[in-house]
Amino acid sequence: MSKEIISINGTISKPGEALISVMDRGFLYGDSVYEVTLTYNKIPFLLDEHLDRLYRSAKSIHMKFSFSREDLVNEIFKIVEKLTGDRLYIRIIVTRGIGEINLDPAASKTNNLVIIGRQLPVYPKSWYTEGVSLIVSDVLRNSKRSIDPNVKSGNYLNNVLAMAEAKEKGAFDAMMLNHKGNITEGTTSNIWIVEGSKFITPPLEAGLLGGITRKSLLILASKNGLEVSEENITPERLKKADECFLTSSTKEIVPIIKVDETLIGTGKPGAKTQNLHQIYKKFVMEYIS
């Protein structure tokens, strides 16, 4: 049993021994798609939803897979079985493969499938009990007409630059705007606000990745009698909200208590955010039981 292992096309190695060619298009051009999920009690959470999105991402960039979905699932479970711990991080990467150094996608015929599995650390309790601070980044989110943010690709420099700005300013993360000045998402998470009794998150049309947790919460909130809406949100509107939080598969729901120099609401995690998190945790437990 290991704390971290990597599978490359079915060959499992330790991290320091895992090798892939520098001629791989994922390395050369970011020509790849990926997904990240986690396990609860060693059960991959919402795996079908993540794989569905992986296949949609591949289709959007005209990438065909040279392996079956069944083979992919088997490799994921093989990784899970060999890892120590119940709470695991699983990253699935599919590159277009190795080819000549040119931009033509047809230069490669066979994918490289990389799966990274490792123990997922327990996040600081303070994230959830005290909240985190974000900035509104000067780095705009990619336009849907250039690199569609709804494609989860290996080309992540846009997000890296926004995160670098956040860290330079001492913030937990950054929110990114589109060219119209509306909020899209964080660098690795979706953004929500609470106004009165309504939970609001930007629409996909704003230019963001349709998060699996985001989708689950839209359904769960409605089922539990909560008012939810997808609406454009400006930074000014967000800063006047009663509550604010981010969502991601691995982090679940994290309260945002400050954006730039503005406290959100009371400057503490809101009751409605915490209630929604409890609803989500119940959903997780029902899924794995």
Phi and psi in degrees as GROMACS dihedral restraints (atoms count N, CA, C in turn):
[ dihedral_restraints ]
;  ai    aj    ak    al  type     phi  dphi    fc
    3     4     5     6     1  -128.4    20    10
    4     5     6     7     1   162.3    20    10
    6     7     8     9     1   -88.6    20    10
    7     8     9    10     1   -23.8    20    10
    9    10    11    12     1  -156.1    20    10
   10    11    12    13     1   129.9    20    10
   12    13    14    15     1  -143.3    20    10
   13    14    15    16     1   161.9    20    10
   15    16    17    18     1  -134.1    20    10
   16    17    18    19     1   133.9    20    10
   18    19    20    21     1  -108.6    20    10
   19    20    21    22     1   127.7    20    10
   21    22    23    24     1  -120.5    20    10
   22    23    24    25     1   109.0    20    10
   24    25    26    27     1    53.4    20    10
   25    26    27    28     1    38.7    20    10
   27    28    29    30     1    91.8    20    10
   28    29    30    31     1    -8.9    20    10
   30    31    32    33     1   -94.5    20    10
   31    32    33    34     1   119.8    20    10
   33    34    35    36     1   -95.0    20    10
   34    35    36    37     1   132.4    20    10
   36    37    38    39     1  -138.3    20    10
   37    38    39    40     1   165.5    20    10
   39    40    41    42     1   -74.9    20    10
   40    41    42    43     1   155.8    20    10
   42    43    44    45     1   -52.5    20    10
   43    44    45    46     1   -43.6    20    10
   45    46    47    48     1   -71.9    20    10
   46    47    48    49     1   -10.5    20    10
   48    49    50    51     1  -109.4    20    10
   49    50    51    52     1    -6.2    20    10
   51    52    53    54     1   -77.5    20    10
   52    53    54    55     1   125.8    20    10
   54    55    56    57     1  -127.0    20    10
   55    56    57    58     1   143.2    20    10
   57    58    59    60     1  -143.5    20    10
   58    59    60    61     1   146.7    20    10
   60    61    62    63     1   -64.4    20    10
   61    62    63    64     1   142.5    20    10
   63    64    65    66     1   -70.1    20    10
   64    65    66    67     1   -10.0    20    10
   66    67    68    69     1   -86.2    20    10
   67    68    69    70     1     0.9    20    10
   69    70    71    72     1   -68.1    20    10
   70    71    72    73     1   137.0    20    10
   72    73    74    75     1   -68.6    20    10
   73    74    75    76     1   -23.1    20    10
   75    76    77    78     1   -65.2    20    10
   76    77    78    79     1   -38.3    20    10
   78    79    80    81     1   -74.5    20    10
   79    80    81    82     1   -43.5    20    10
   81    82    83    84     1   -72.5    20    10
   82    83    84    85     1   -39.5    20    10
   84    85    86    87     1  -129.9    20    10
   85    86    87    88     1     0.2    20    10
   87    88    89    90     1    68.4    20    10
   88    89    90    91     1    25.3    20    10
   90    91    92    93     1   -84.4    20    10
   91    92    93    94     1    76.7    20    10
   93    94    95    96     1  -159.3    20    10
   94    95    96    97     1   165.3    20    10
   96    97    98    99     1  -128.0    20    10
   97    98    99   100     1   157.7    20    10
   99   100   101   102     1  -154.0    20    10
  100   101   102   103     1   166.4    20    10
  102   103   104   105     1  -143.1    20    10
  103   104   105   106     1   151.5    20    10
  105   106   107   108     1  -129.2    20    10
  106   107   108   109     1   128.0    20    10
  108   109   110   111     1  -133.3    20    10
  109   110   111   112     1   178.8    20    10
  111   112   113   114     1  -135.2    20    10
  112   113   114   115     1   169.3    20    10
  114   115   116   117     1  -114.8    20    10
  115   116   117   118     1   145.9    20    10
  117   118   119   120     1  -116.0    20    10
  118   119   120   121     1   124.9    20    10
  120   121   122   123     1    53.3    20    10
  121   122   123   124     1    37.7    20    10
  123   124   125   126     1    65.8    20    10
  124   125   126   127     1    15.9    20    10
  126   127   128   129     1  -102.3    20    10
  127   128   129   130     1   116.8    20    10
  129   130   131   132     1   -59.6    20    10
  130   131   132   133     1   125.9    20    10
  132   133   134   135     1   -85.6    20    10
  133   134   135   136     1   125.7    20    10
  135   136   137   138     1    50.9    20    10
  136   137   138   139     1    44.0    20    10
  138   139   140   141     1   -60.9    20    10
  139   140   141   142     1   -42.3    20    10
  141   142   143   144     1   -59.8    20    10
  142   143   144   145     1   -41.0    20    10
  144   145   146   147     1   -63.6    20    10
  145   146   147   148     1   -41.5    20    10
  147   148   149   150     1   -66.6    20    10
  148   149   150   151     1   -41.1    20    10
  150   151   152   153     1   -70.0    20    10
  151   152   153   154     1   -35.6    20    10
  153   154   155   156     1   -58.7    20    10
  154   155   156   157     1   -43.2    20    10
  156   157   158   159     1   -68.9    20    10
  157   158   159   160     1   -36.3    20    10
  159   160   161   162     1   -58.6    20    10
  160   161   162   163     1   -45.4    20    10
  162   163   164   165     1   -67.8    20    10
  163   164   165   166     1   -36.7    20    10
  165   166   167   168     1   -64.7    20    10
  166   167   168   169     1   -42.2    20    10
  168   169   170   171     1   -60.2    20    10
  169   170   171   172     1   -44.8    20    10
  171   172   173   174     1   -62.5    20    10
  172   173   174   175     1   -42.6    20    10
  174   175   176   177     1   -62.6    20    10
  175   176   177   178     1   -37.6    20    10
  177   178   179   180     1   -65.7    20    10
  178   179   180   181     1   -27.6    20    10
  180   181   182   183     1  -106.5    20    10
  181   182   183   184     1    19.0    20    10
  183   184   185   186     1    59.2    20    10
  184   185   186   187     1    41.8    20    10
  186   187   188   189     1  -108.5    20    10
  187   188   189   190     1   125.3    20    10
  189   190   191   192     1  -100.3    20    10
  190   191   192   193     1   144.2    20    10
  192   193   194   195     1   -91.5    20    10
  193   194   195   196     1   138.9    20    10
  195   196   197   198     1   -96.0    20    10
  196   197   198   199     1    21.1    20    10
  198   199   200   201     1  -141.4    20    10
  199   200   201   202     1   161.8    20    10
  201   202   203   204     1   -88.9    20    10
  202   203   204   205     1   160.7    20    10
  204   205   206   207     1   -63.6    20    10
  205   206   207   208     1   -36.0    20    10
  207   208   209   210     1   -62.2    20    10
  208   209   210   211     1   -43.0    20    10
  210   211   212   213     1   -62.5    20    10
  211   212   213   214     1   -40.5    20    10
  213   214   215   216     1   -62.4    20    10
  214   215   216   217     1   -46.0    20    10
  216   217   218   219     1   -62.1    20    10
  217   218   219   220     1   -42.2    20    10
  219   220   221   222     1   -60.8    20    10
  220   221   222   223     1   -40.6    20    10
  222   223   224   225     1   -65.7    20    10
  223   224   225   226     1   -38.1    20    10
  225   226   227   228     1   -62.8    20    10
  226   227   228   229     1   -46.8    20    10
  228   229   230   231     1   -69.6    20    10
  229   230   231   232     1   -29.8    20    10
  231   232   233   234     1   -63.3    20    10
  232   233   234   235     1   -41.2    20    10
  234   235   236   237     1   -63.4    20    10
  235   236   237   238     1   -47.5    20    10
  237   238   239   240     1   -58.1    20    10
  238   239   240   241     1   -43.1    20    10
  240   241   242   243     1   -64.1    20    10
  241   242   243   244     1   -29.7    20    10
  243   244   245   246     1   -89.1    20    10
  244   245   246   247     1    -4.1    20    10
  246   247   248   249     1   -98.4    20    10
  247   248   249   250     1   147.0    20    10
  249   250   251   252     1   -85.1    20    10
  250   251   252   253     1   138.8    20    10
  252   253   254   255     1   105.6    20    10
  253   254   255   256     1   161.1    20    10
  255   256   257   258     1   -98.0    20    10
  256   257   258   259     1   -27.2    20    10
  258   259   260   261     1  -104.9    20    10
  259   260   261   262     1   104.8    20    10
  261   262   263   264     1  -123.7    20    10
  262   263   264   265     1   150.1    20    10
  264   265   266   267     1  -100.3    20    10
  265   266   267   268     1   126.7    20    10
  267   268   269   270     1  -125.0    20    10
  268   269   270   271     1   117.3    20    10
  270   271   272   273     1  -115.2    20    10
  271   272   273   274     1   123.3    20    10
  273   274   275   276     1  -109.4    20    10
  274   275   276   277     1   121.4    20    10
  276   277   278   279     1  -123.3    20    10
  277   278   279   280     1   130.5    20    10
  279   280   281   282     1  -123.8    20    10
  280   281   282   283     1   115.9    20    10
  282   283   284   285     1   -97.0    20    10
  283   284   285   286     1   163.2    20    10
  285   286   287   288     1   -71.6    20    10
  286   287   288   289     1   -16.5    20    10
  288   289   290   291     1   110.8    20    10
  289   290   291   292     1  -168.0    20    10
  291   292   293   294     1   -93.6    20    10
  292   293   294   295     1   138.3    20    10
  294   295   296   297     1  -163.2    20    10
  295   296   297   298     1  -176.4    20    10
  297   298   299   300     1   -64.3    20    10
  298   299   300   301     1   157.7    20    10
  300   301   302   303     1   -80.2    20    10
  301   302   303   304     1    85.4    20    10
  303   304   305   306     1  -156.8    20    10
  304   305   306   307     1   164.9    20    10
  306   307   308   309     1   -82.0    20    10
  307   308   309   310     1    -8.6    20    10
  309   310   311   312     1   -65.3    20    10
  310   311   312   313     1   117.2    20    10
  312   313   314   315     1   -58.4    20    10
  313   314   315   316     1   -25.6    20    10
  315   316   317   318     1   -72.4    20    10
  316   317   318   319     1    -5.3    20    10
  318   319   320   321     1   -68.7    20    10
  319   320   321   322     1   -16.1    20    10
  321   322   323   324     1  -122.1    20    10
  322   323   324   325     1   139.3    20    10
  324   325   326   327     1  -111.1    20    10
  325   326   327   328     1   -22.3    20    10
  327   328   329   330     1  -127.7    20    10
  328   329   330   331     1   128.7    20    10
  330   331   332   333     1   -67.8    20    10
  331   332   333   334     1   160.3    20    10
  333   334   335   336     1  -109.7    20    10
  334   335   336   337     1   129.0    20    10
  336   337   338   339     1  -108.6    20    10
  337   338   339   340     1   117.6    20    10
  339   340   341   342     1  -119.1    20    10
  340   341   342   343     1   129.5    20    10
  342   343   344   345     1  -125.2    20    10
  343   344   345   346     1   121.4    20    10
  345   346   347   348     1  -104.4    20    10
  346   347   348   349     1   125.1    20    10
  348   349   350   351     1  -124.2    20    10
  349   350   351   352     1   133.5    20    10
  351   352   353   354     1  -155.0    20    10
  352   353   354   355     1   162.4    20    10
  354   355   356   357     1   -65.3    20    10
  355   356   357   358     1   135.8    20    10
  357   358   359   360     1   -91.3    20    10
  358   359   360   361     1   120.6    20    10
  360   361   362   363     1   -66.5    20    10
  361   362   363   364     1   154.7    20    10
  363   364   365   366     1   -76.7    20    10
  364   365   366   367     1   124.7    20    10
  366   367   368   369     1   -73.7    20    10
  367   368   369   370     1   153.3    20    10
  369   370   371   372     1   -57.5    20    10
  370   371   372   373     1   134.6    20    10
  372   373   374   375     1   -60.1    20    10
  373   374   375   376     1   -28.7    20    10
  375   376   377   378     1   -61.1    20    10
  376   377   378   379     1   -28.2    20    10
  378   379   380   381     1   -55.2    20    10
  379   380   381   382     1   -39.7    20    10
  381   382   383   384     1   -94.7    20    10
  382   383   384   385     1   -29.6    20    10
  384   385   386   387     1   -92.1    20    10
  385   386   387   388     1   -26.8    20    10
  387   388   389   390     1  -114.7    20    10
  388   389   390   391     1   -21.9    20    10
  390   391   392   393     1    87.3    20    10
  391   392   393   394     1   174.5    20    10
  393   394   395   396     1  -131.0    20    10
  394   395   396   397     1   165.0    20    10
  396   397   398   399     1  -111.2    20    10
  397   398   399   400     1   144.7    20    10
  399   400   401   402     1  -127.4    20    10
  400   401   402   403     1   164.1    20    10
  402   403   404   405     1  -118.2    20    10
  403   404   405   406     1   160.7    20    10
  405   406   407   408     1   -92.9    20    10
  406   407   408   409     1   113.9    20    10
  408   409   410   411     1   -73.6    20    10
  409   410   411   412     1   149.7    20    10
  411   412   413   414     1   -77.5    20    10
  412   413   414   415     1   -12.5    20    10
  414   415   416   417     1   -83.4    20    10
  415   416   417   418     1   117.1    20    10
  417   418   419   420     1   -75.8    20    10
  418   419   420   421     1   148.8    20    10
  420   421   422   423     1   -69.0    20    10
  421   422   423   424     1   144.5    20    10
  423   424   425   426     1   -51.7    20    10
  424   425   426   427     1   140.5    20    10
  426   427   428   429     1   -69.4    20    10
  427   428   429   430     1   147.1    20    10
  429   430   431   432     1   -60.4    20    10
  430   431   432   433     1   -22.9    20    10
  432   433   434   435     1   -87.0    20    10
  433   434   435   436     1    -4.9    20    10
  435   436   437   438     1  -106.6    20    10
  436   437   438   439     1   -83.3    20    10
  438   439   440   441     1  -117.7    20    10
  439   440   441   442     1   105.9    20    10
  441   442   443   444     1   -61.1    20    10
  442   443   444   445     1   119.0    20    10
  444   445   446   447     1   -60.1    20    10
  445   446   447   448     1   -18.0    20    10
  447   448   449   450     1   -79.1    20    10
  448   449   450   451     1    -2.9    20    10
  450   451   452   453     1   -97.2    20    10
  451   452   453   454     1   120.6    20    10
  453   454   455   456     1   -86.7    20    10
  454   455   456   457     1    86.2    20    10
  456   457   458   459     1  -106.1    20    10
  457   458   459   460     1   170.3    20    10
  459   460   461   462     1   -78.4    20    10
  460   461   462   463     1    -3.7    20    10
  462   463   464   465     1   -86.3    20    10
  463   464   465   466     1    94.0    20    10
  465   466   467   468     1  -119.5    20    10
  466   467   468   469     1    14.2    20    10
  468   469   470   471     1   -61.5    20    10
  469   470   471   472     1   -35.0    20    10
  471   472   473   474     1   -54.0    20    10
  472   473   474   475     1   -47.2    20    10
  474   475   476   477     1   -72.0    20    10
  475   476   477   478     1   -37.1    20    10
  477   478   479   480     1   -60.2    20    10
  478   479   480   481     1   -43.3    20    10
  480   481   482   483     1   -65.8    20    10
  481   482   483   484     1   -38.6    20    10
  483   484   485   486     1   -66.6    20    10
  484   485   486   487     1   -40.9    20    10
  486   487   488   489     1   -64.7    20    10
  487   488   489   490     1   -39.7    20    10
  489   490   491   492     1   -59.2    20    10
  490   491   492   493     1   -41.4    20    10
  492   493   494   495     1   -63.3    20    10
  493   494   495   496     1   -42.1    20    10
  495   496   497   498     1   -60.9    20    10
  496   497   498   499     1   -45.3    20    10
  498   499   500   501     1   -66.8    20    10
  499   500   501   502     1   -36.2    20    10
  501   502   503   504     1   -61.9    20    10
  502   503   504   505     1   -29.0    20    10
  504   505   506   507     1   -98.6    20    10
  505   506   507   508     1     7.9    20    10
  507   508   509   510     1    75.4    20    10
  508   509   510   511     1    21.6    20    10
  510   511   512   513     1   -98.9    20    10
  511   512   513   514     1   161.3    20    10
  513   514   515   516     1   -70.6    20    10
  514   515   516   517     1   -39.2    20    10
  516   517   518   519     1  -162.2    20    10
  517   518   519   520     1   179.1    20    10
  519   520   521   522     1  -126.4    20    10
  520   521   522   523     1   143.8    20    10
  522   523   524   525     1   -94.9    20    10
  523   524   525   526     1   143.1    20    10
  525   526   527   528     1  -115.7    20    10
  526   527   528   529     1   136.9    20    10
  528   529   530   531     1   -96.4    20    10
  529   530   531   532     1   158.1    20    10
  531   532   533   534     1   -92.5    20    10
  532   533   534   535     1  -177.6    20    10
  534   535   536   537     1   -68.6    20    10
  535   536   537   538     1   -14.0    20    10
  537   538   539   540     1   -90.2    20    10
  538   539   540   541     1    -4.2    20    10
  540   541   542   543     1    88.5    20    10
  541   542   543   544     1    12.4    20    10
  543   544   545   546     1   -96.2    20    10
  544   545   546   547     1   149.9    20    10
  546   547   548   549     1   -69.8    20    10
  547   548   549   550     1   136.5    20    10
  549   550   551   552     1  -103.1    20    10
  550   551   552   553     1   -65.3    20    10
  552   553   554   555     1  -167.7    20    10
  553   554   555   556     1   176.5    20    10
  555   556   557   558     1   -83.3    20    10
  556   557   558   559     1  -176.2    20    10
  558   559   560   561     1   -71.0    20    10
  559   560   561   562     1   -28.4    20    10
  561   562   563   564     1  -140.6    20    10
  562   563   564   565     1    27.2    20    10
  564   565   566   567     1  -156.5    20    10
  565   566   567   568     1   160.8    20    10
  567   568   569   570     1   -92.7    20    10
  568   569   570   571     1   156.3    20    10
  570   571   572   573     1  -114.6    20    10
  571   572   573   574     1   140.4    20    10
  573   574   575   576     1  -134.1    20    10
  574   575   576   577     1   152.8    20    10
  576   577   578   579     1  -129.0    20    10
  577   578   579   580     1   162.2    20    10
  579   580   581   582     1  -120.8    20    10
  580   581   582   583     1   124.0    20    10
  582   583   584   585     1  -120.1    20    10
  583   584   585   586     1   110.9    20    10
  585   586   587   588     1    63.5    20    10
  586   587   588   589     1  -116.5    20    10
  588   589   590   591     1  -104.6    20    10
  589   590   591   592     1     3.7    20    10
  591   592   593   594     1   -99.9    20    10
  592   593   594   595     1   133.6    20    10
  594   595   596   597     1   -96.7    20    10
  595   596   597   598     1   127.3    20    10
  597   598   599   600     1  -129.7    20    10
  598   599   600   601     1   136.1    20    10
  600   601   602   603     1  -136.6    20    10
  601   602   603   604     1   148.3    20    10
  603   604   605   606     1   -59.8    20    10
  604   605   606   607     1   148.0    20    10
  606   607   608   609     1   -75.8    20    10
  607   608   609   610     1   158.9    20    10
  609   610   611   612     1   -58.4    20    10
  610   611   612   613     1   -30.4    20    10
  612   613   614   615     1   -64.5    20    10
  613   614   615   616     1   -17.5    20    10
  615   616   617   618     1   -69.0    20    10
  616   617   618   619     1   -20.0    20    10
  618   619   620   621     1   102.2    20    10
  619   620   621   622     1    71.5    20    10
  621   622   623   624     1  -150.2    20    10
  622   623   624   625     1   167.1    20    10
  624   625   626   627     1   -82.3    20    10
  625   626   627   628     1   129.6    20    10
  627   628   629   630     1   -74.2    20    10
  628   629   630   631     1    93.2    20    10
  630   631   632   633     1   -65.4    20    10
  631   632   633   634     1   146.5    20    10
  633   634   635   636     1   -66.4    20    10
  634   635   636   637     1   -42.2    20    10
  636   637   638   639     1   -66.1    20    10
  637   638   639   640     1   -41.2    20    10
  639   640   641   642     1   -55.2    20    10
  640   641   642   643     1   -49.5    20    10
  642   643   644   645     1   -61.8    20    10
  643   644   645   646     1   -43.1    20    10
  645   646   647   648     1   -62.0    20    10
  646   647   648   649     1   -40.9    20    10
  648   649   650   651     1   -70.1    20    10
  649   650   651   652     1   -34.6    20    10
  651   652   653   654     1   -59.7    20    10
  652   653   654   655     1   -39.2    20    10
  654   655   656   657     1   -75.4    20    10
  655   656   657   658     1   -46.4    20    10
  657   658   659   660     1   -63.4    20    10
  658   659   660   661     1   -42.0    20    10
  660   661   662   663     1   -60.9    20    10
  661   662   663   664     1   -44.7    20    10
  663   664   665   666     1   -63.7    20    10
  664   665   666   667     1   -42.8    20    10
  666   667   668   669     1   -62.9    20    10
  667   668   669   670     1   -27.2    20    10
  669   670   671   672     1   -99.1    20    10
  670   671   672   673     1    18.3    20    10
  672   673   674   675     1    75.7    20    10
  673   674   675   676     1    17.8    20    10
  675   676   677   678     1   -95.0    20    10
  676   677   678   679     1   147.0    20    10
  678   679   680   681     1   -85.9    20    10
  679   680   681   682     1   124.2    20    10
  681   682   683   684     1  -128.7    20    10
  682   683   684   685     1   152.5    20    10
  684   685   686   687     1  -154.3    20    10
  685   686   687   688     1   148.9    20    10
  687   688   689   690     1  -107.6    20    10
  688   689   690   691     1   113.0    20    10
  690   691   692   693     1  -142.4    20    10
  691   692   693   694     1   151.8    20    10
  693   694   695   696     1   -65.6    20    10
  694   695   696   697     1   139.3    20    10
  696   697   698   699     1  -129.0    20    10
  697   698   699   700     1   122.4    20    10
  699   700   701   702     1   -86.7    20    10
  700   701   702   703     1   159.9    20    10
  702   703   704   705     1   -57.2    20    10
  703   704   705   706     1   -36.7    20    10
  705   706   707   708     1   -64.2    20    10
  706   707   708   709     1   -42.1    20    10
  708   709   710   711     1   -66.0    20    10
  709   710   711   712     1   -42.3    20    10
  711   712   713   714     1   -60.8    20    10
  712   713   714   715     1   -42.4    20    10
  714   715   716   717     1   -68.5    20    10
  715   716   717   718     1   -18.1    20    10
  717   718   719   720     1   -95.3    20    10
  718   719   720   721     1    -0.8    20    10
  720   721   722   723     1   -68.1    20    10
  721   722   723   724     1   157.8    20    10
  723   724   725   726     1   -72.3    20    10
  724   725   726   727     1   -37.5    20    10
  726   727   728   729     1  -146.6    20    10
  727   728   729   730     1   162.9    20    10
  729   730   731   732     1  -152.4    20    10
  730   731   732   733     1   146.1    20    10
  732   733   734   735     1  -156.8    20    10
  733   734   735   736     1   163.6    20    10
  735   736   737   738     1  -115.7    20    10
  736   737   738   739     1   157.2    20    10
  738   739   740   741     1  -134.4    20    10
  739   740   741   742     1   142.2    20    10
  741   742   743   744     1  -156.9    20    10
  742   743   744   745     1   163.3    20    10
  744   745   746   747     1   -60.9    20    10
  745   746   747   748     1   -44.2    20    10
  747   748   749   750     1   -83.9    20    10
  748   749   750   751     1   -32.8    20    10
  750   751   752   753     1   -91.6    20    10
  751   752   753   754     1   -14.9    20    10
  753   754   755   756     1    64.8    20    10
  754   755   756   757     1  -112.0    20    10
  756   757   758   759     1  -124.2    20    10
  757   758   759   760     1   119.6    20    10
  759   760   761   762     1  -119.2    20    10
  760   761   762   763     1   121.5    20    10
  762   763   764   765     1   -65.7    20    10
  763   764   765   766     1   138.3    20    10
  765   766   767   768     1  -105.6    20    10
  766   767   768   769     1   118.8    20    10
  768   769   770   771     1  -109.7    20    10
  769   770   771   772     1    -5.7    20    10
  771   772   773   774     1  -153.6    20    10
  772   773   774   775     1   135.5    20    10
  774   775   776   777     1  -128.7    20    10
  775   776   777   778     1   122.3    20    10
  777   778   779   780     1    56.1    20    10
  778   779   780   781     1  -118.6    20    10
  780   781   782   783     1  -106.6    20    10
  781   782   783   784     1    11.6    20    10
  783   784   785   786     1  -105.1    20    10
  784   785   786   787     1   125.9    20    10
  786   787   788   789     1   -74.8    20    10
  787   788   789   790     1   140.9    20    10
  789   790   791   792     1   -94.0    20    10
  790   791   792   793     1   124.1    20    10
  792   793   794   795     1    59.4    20    10
  793   794   795   796     1  -123.3    20    10
  795   796   797   798     1   -86.0    20    10
  796   797   798   799     1    -3.0    20    10
  798   799   800   801     1    81.2    20    10
  799   800   801   802     1    13.5    20    10
  801   802   803   804     1  -132.8    20    10
  802   803   804   805     1   158.7    20    10
  804   805   806   807     1   -54.2    20    10
  805   806   807   808     1   133.2    20    10
  807   808   809   810     1   -83.0    20    10
  808   809   810   811     1   154.0    20    10
  810   811   812   813     1   -64.5    20    10
  811   812   813   814     1   -36.9    20    10
  813   814   815   816     1   -70.3    20    10
  814   815   816   817     1   -37.4    20    10
  816   817   818   819     1   -62.4    20    10
  817   818   819   820     1   -45.5    20    10
  819   820   821   822     1   -66.6    20    10
  820   821   822   823     1   -36.0    20    10
  822   823   824   825     1   -65.6    20    10
  823   824   825   826     1   -42.3    20    10
  825   826   827   828     1   -64.2    20    10
  826   827   828   829     1   -36.0    20    10
  828   829   830   831     1   -64.1    20    10
  829   830   831   832     1   -38.5    20    10
  831   832   833   834     1   -65.2    20    10
  832   833   834   835     1   -38.5    20    10
  834   835   836   837     1   -62.1    20    10
  835   836   837   838     1   -42.0    20    10
  837   838   839   840     1   -66.1    20    10
  838   839   840   841     1   -42.1    20    10
  840   841   842   843     1   -61.9    20    10
  841   842   843   844     1   -37.5    20    10
  843   844   845   846     1   -63.8    20    10
  844   845   846   847     1   -40.8    20    10
  846   847   848   849     1   -60.4    20    10
  847   848   849   850     1   -42.6    20    10
  849   850   851   852     1   -61.0    20    10
  850   851   852   853     1   -47.3    20    10
  852   853   854   855     1   -63.8    20    10
  853   854   855   856     1   -37.7    20    10
  855   856   857   858     1   -67.8    20    10
  856   857   858   859     1   -35.0    20    10
  858   859   860   861     1   -65.7    20    10
  859   860   861   862     1   -42.3    20    10
  861   862   863   864     1   -89.7    20    10
  862   863   864   865     1    -7.0    20    10
